[in-house]
Amino acid sequence: MRDLEFFRNVSIGQYVDSGSPVHRMTPATKYLWLVALSAPAVASLGYAGALLPLLSALCAAVAAGVRPSFLLRGLKPILPLFLVVAVMQFIFGWPGDRSAVLFRLGPFSATAREAHIVLMAVARTVSLVVIVGLFTSTTTEGEAAHGIEDFLAPLARLGFPAHAFALAATTALRFIPIVAGELESIVKAQAARGADFGSGKGGVVAKARAYLPLFVPVMIRALERAEALAEAMEARCYTGRGRTRFVVYELQRGEWVARLAAVFLCVAIFVLDSAVSAPLAALLGVFA
C-alpha cells in the first residue's frame, strides 16, 4: 500500500505554516524570488545556471522552516517522465550531431550531446519543482492571488481580468494535491478489489497499462470538485467585480534587502553560468 500513496509525495500546492520571516514577507517579494530563481533555471545554458537555483531554494527552505526532504519528495511522481525523456532522446537523434558516441545498442546510439540534453532537462525540471514547491509551501492561496493581481494591476486598467486570472492560477496550483488525493483513493479502492498496480509481473509496462483506465474517473472527480467550487462561489453571489481587499500587506524589516538580494542572485547566476557553460561544452564536445 505504501507504493500507492500519492498525496504524501506531492509538495506543490501544500502550505506549510512555520511562522518564519519568509512566510511573513509580502506576496510581491515572494513572487520576485520565484521569478529570480525560475528564470535562470529555465533560460540558463549550463548546469551551473540550472542547479544553483535548486541549491538556493533548498537553503531558503531551511530558513523558512520547510524540510528539504518535503520539497524533494515531490520529484518521486515524475521520475518515470525522466526515463521517457531519456529514451526519446536516444531513439530520435539530432541531425548533424557529431559529438562523441557514448554507447550503441543495435541501430540506436547515445551521444554526448543527447546525454547533455537529458541531464539539462532533468536539472531544469528538478529545480522548477523544488522552487514552485517552496513558493506554495510559504504562500497561502489568498497571498498568491493577491500577488498576481498586484502584478497585473496596470493591465487591469486596460480591461484585462487580472482578478479572474489570479484566482484561476492559484486555484489550479491548489488543485494539484487534491487531484493526487483523489487518485490515491481510487487506486486504493481498486487495489482492495484485487487490481494489480505493479506488485505483480510485467514491470513498468504493466504498471502503466494498469493506471491508464484511471484517468477517466480521476478526471470526473476533478471536474466534480471544480463544479462544487463554482456552485459554492455562485451561492455566495461571487462575481469578482467591485471586490475589495481587507488584507493590507506591510513590508517586513529587511524586506527590501531580500528583494535586492533576489535580483543580485538572478544576475549572478546568469553571469556565472555564461562564464562556465561555454568552456565546459567545448571541453565535452557536446555541440561538436
C-alpha positions in Angstrom: 0.0 0.0 0.0 2.9 2.3 0.6 3.6 2.3 -3.2 0.0 3.6 -3.8 0.4 6.7 -1.7 0.4 9.8 -4.0 -0.7 12.6 -1.7 2.3 12.4 0.5 4.6 12.7 -2.5 3.1 16.0 -3.7 4.8 19.1 -2.5 3.4 21.7 -4.9 0.2 23.3 -3.6 0.6 22.4 0.1 1.1 25.3 2.5 3.4 24.7 5.5 2.8 27.2 8.2 6.0 27.5 10.3 5.7 31.2 11.2 9.1 32.0 9.7 10.1 35.5 8.5 9.9 34.1 5.0 6.2 33.3 5.5 5.6 36.9 6.7 7.1 38.5 3.6 4.7 40.3 1.2 3.5 38.3 -1.8 5.4 40.7 -4.1 8.7 39.7 -2.5 7.9 36.0 -2.8 6.9 36.4 -6.4 10.1 38.3 -7.1 12.1 35.4 -5.6 10.1 32.9 -7.6 10.9 34.7 -10.9 14.5 35.3 -9.8 15.1 31.6 -9.2 12.9 30.2 -12.1 14.4 32.4 -14.8 18.0 31.1 -14.7 16.7 27.5 -14.1 14.8 27.8 -17.4 16.9 30.0 -19.5 20.5 29.0 -18.5 22.8 27.3 -20.9 24.7 25.1 -18.5 24.4 23.0 -15.3 25.5 25.9 -13.1 22.5 28.0 -14.0 20.2 25.1 -13.7 21.4 23.7 -10.4 22.3 26.9 -8.5 18.6 27.9 -8.2 17.9 24.5 -6.8 20.6 24.9 -4.1 19.3 28.4 -3.3 15.8 27.2 -3.0 16.8 24.4 -0.6 18.8 27.0 1.5 15.7 29.2 1.5 13.6 26.3 2.6 15.8 25.7 5.6 15.4 29.4 6.5 11.6 29.1 6.1 11.4 26.0 8.3 10.3 23.8 5.4 12.1 20.4 5.3 14.1 20.0 2.1 13.0 16.3 2.1 9.4 17.6 1.8 10.3 19.5 -1.4 12.4 16.7 -2.9 9.7 14.2 -2.2 7.6 16.0 -4.9 10.1 14.6 -7.5 9.0 11.0 -7.0 5.8 11.1 -9.1 7.7 12.5 -12.2 10.7 10.0 -12.1 9.1 7.9 -14.9 9.0 11.1 -17.0 12.8 11.4 -16.9 13.1 7.9 -18.2 10.7 8.6 -21.1 12.7 11.8 -22.0 15.9 9.9 -22.0 14.6 7.1 -24.2 13.0 9.5 -26.7 16.3 11.5 -26.9 18.3 8.4 -27.7 15.8 7.0 -30.2 15.4 10.2 -32.2 18.8 11.6 -32.8 19.7 15.2 -33.6 20.6 16.0 -37.2 24.2 16.9 -37.6 25.2 15.6 -34.2 28.9 14.8 -34.4 29.6 14.6 -30.7 31.3 11.6 -29.1 29.3 8.3 -29.1 28.9 7.0 -25.5 27.4 3.6 -26.4 25.5 1.8 -29.1 22.5 -0.6 -28.9 21.7 -2.0 -32.3 20.6 0.8 -34.6 20.4 3.3 -31.8 23.3 5.2 -30.2 23.7 7.7 -27.3 25.9 10.7 -28.0 27.4 13.2 -25.6 25.0 15.9 -26.9 22.0 13.7 -26.2 23.2 12.9 -22.7 23.8 16.6 -22.1 20.2 17.5 -23.2 18.7 14.8 -21.0 20.8 15.9 -18.0 19.8 19.5 -18.6 16.1 18.6 -18.9 16.3 16.7 -15.6 18.2 19.5 -13.8 15.7 22.2 -15.0 12.7 20.1 -14.0 14.1 19.3 -10.6 14.9 22.9 -9.9 11.5 24.1 -11.1 9.6 21.5 -9.0 11.5 22.5 -5.8 11.2 26.2 -6.5 7.5 26.1 -7.1 7.0 23.8 -4.1 8.9 26.2 -1.9 6.7 29.1 -3.1 3.4 27.3 -2.5 4.6 26.0 0.9 5.4 29.5 2.1 2.5 31.4 0.4 -1.2 30.9 1.2 -3.8 30.8 -1.6 -5.0 34.3 -0.8 -1.5 35.7 -0.8 -0.8 34.1 -4.2 -3.9 35.5 -5.7 -3.2 39.0 -4.3 0.3 38.9 -5.6 -0.7 38.0 -9.2 -3.4 40.6 -9.0 -1.0 43.3 -7.9 1.5 42.5 -10.7 -1.3 42.6 -13.3 -2.8 45.8 -11.9 -1.5 48.0 -14.8 -3.2 45.6 -17.3 -6.4 45.6 -15.3 -6.8 49.4 -16.1 -6.8 48.4 -19.7 -9.6 45.9 -19.2 -7.6 42.7 -18.5 -9.4 40.4 -16.0 -6.5 40.4 -13.5 -8.5 39.2 -10.6 -10.1 36.3 -12.5 -6.7 35.3 -13.9 -5.1 35.4 -10.4 -7.9 33.3 -9.0 -7.7 30.7 -11.8 -3.9 30.4 -11.4 -3.9 29.9 -7.7 -6.8 27.5 -7.8 -5.0 25.4 -10.4 -2.0 25.2 -8.1 -4.1 24.2 -5.1 -5.9 21.5 -7.1 -2.7 19.6 -7.7 -2.7 17.9 -4.2 -6.4 17.5 -4.4 -6.2 15.5 -7.6 -3.3 13.5 -6.2 -5.5 12.6 -3.2 -8.4 11.6 -5.5 -6.1 9.4 -7.5 -4.8 7.8 -4.3 -8.3 7.0 -3.0 -9.3 5.5 -6.4 -6.2 3.4 -6.7 -6.5 2.0 -3.2 -10.2 1.2 -3.8 -9.3 -0.7 -6.9 -6.4 -2.4 -5.2 -8.7 -3.6 -2.4 -10.9 -5.2 -5.1 -7.9 -7.2 -6.4 -6.5 -4.8 -9.1 -2.7 -5.1 -9.7 -0.8 -1.8 -9.8 2.8 -3.0 -10.1 3.1 -5.7 -7.4 2.8 -8.5 -9.9 4.7 -9.3 -13.1 5.1 -7.1 -16.1 7.3 -4.3 -14.9 6.8 -0.7 -15.9 4.7 -1.5 -19.0 2.1 -3.5 -17.0 2.1 -0.8 -14.3 1.4 1.9 -16.9 -1.4 -0.1 -18.5 -3.0 -0.6 -15.1 -3.0 3.2 -14.5 -4.3 4.2 -17.9 -8.0 3.3 -17.1 -7.9 5.5 -14.0 -7.6 8.8 -15.9 -11.3 8.9 -16.7 -12.6 8.5 -13.1 -9.8 10.9 -11.8 -10.9 13.5 -14.4 -14.5 13.1 -13.4 -13.7 13.5 -9.7 -11.6 16.6 -10.5 -14.5 18.1 -12.6 -16.9 17.4 -9.8 -14.6 19.2 -7.4 -14.4 22.2 -9.8 -18.2 22.2 -10.2 -18.7 22.2 -6.4 -16.3 25.1 -6.1 -18.1 27.0 -8.8 -21.5 26.4 -7.2 -20.2 27.5 -3.8 -18.9 30.7 -5.3 -22.2 31.3 -7.2 -24.2 30.6 -4.0 -22.3 33.4 -2.3 -23.0 35.7 -5.3 -19.3 35.9 -6.1 -18.6 37.7 -9.4 -15.1 39.3 -8.8 -16.3 42.7 -9.8 -16.1 45.5 -7.3 -14.3 43.3 -4.8 -12.5 45.0 -2.0 -9.5 43.7 -0.1 -9.4 43.6 3.6 -5.8 42.4 3.9 -3.1 45.0 3.8 0.4 43.7 3.3 3.1 45.6 5.1 6.8 45.4 4.3 8.7 43.5 7.0 12.1 44.6 8.3 14.8 43.9 5.8 12.4 43.0 3.0 13.9 45.5 0.6 17.3 43.8 1.2 15.6 40.5 0.3 14.3 42.0 -2.9 17.7 43.3 -3.9 19.3 40.0 -3.0 16.9 38.2 -5.3 17.8 40.5 -8.3 21.5 40.2 -7.5 21.3 36.4 -7.2 19.5 36.1 -10.5 22.1 38.2 -12.3 25.0 36.5 -10.6 23.7 33.0 -11.7 23.4 34.1 -15.3 26.9 35.6 -15.3 28.4 32.6 -13.6 26.6 30.2 -16.0 27.7 32.1 -19.1 31.3 32.0 -17.8 31.2 28.3 -17.1 28.9 26.7 -19.6 30.7 27.6 -22.8 34.1 26.3 -21.8 32.5 23.2 -20.3 30.6 22.5 -23.5 33.7 23.0 -25.6 35.6 20.6 -23.3 33.0 17.9 -23.5 32.3 18.5 -27.2 28.6 18.2 -26.7 27.9 20.6 -29.5 30.5 19.4 -31.9 
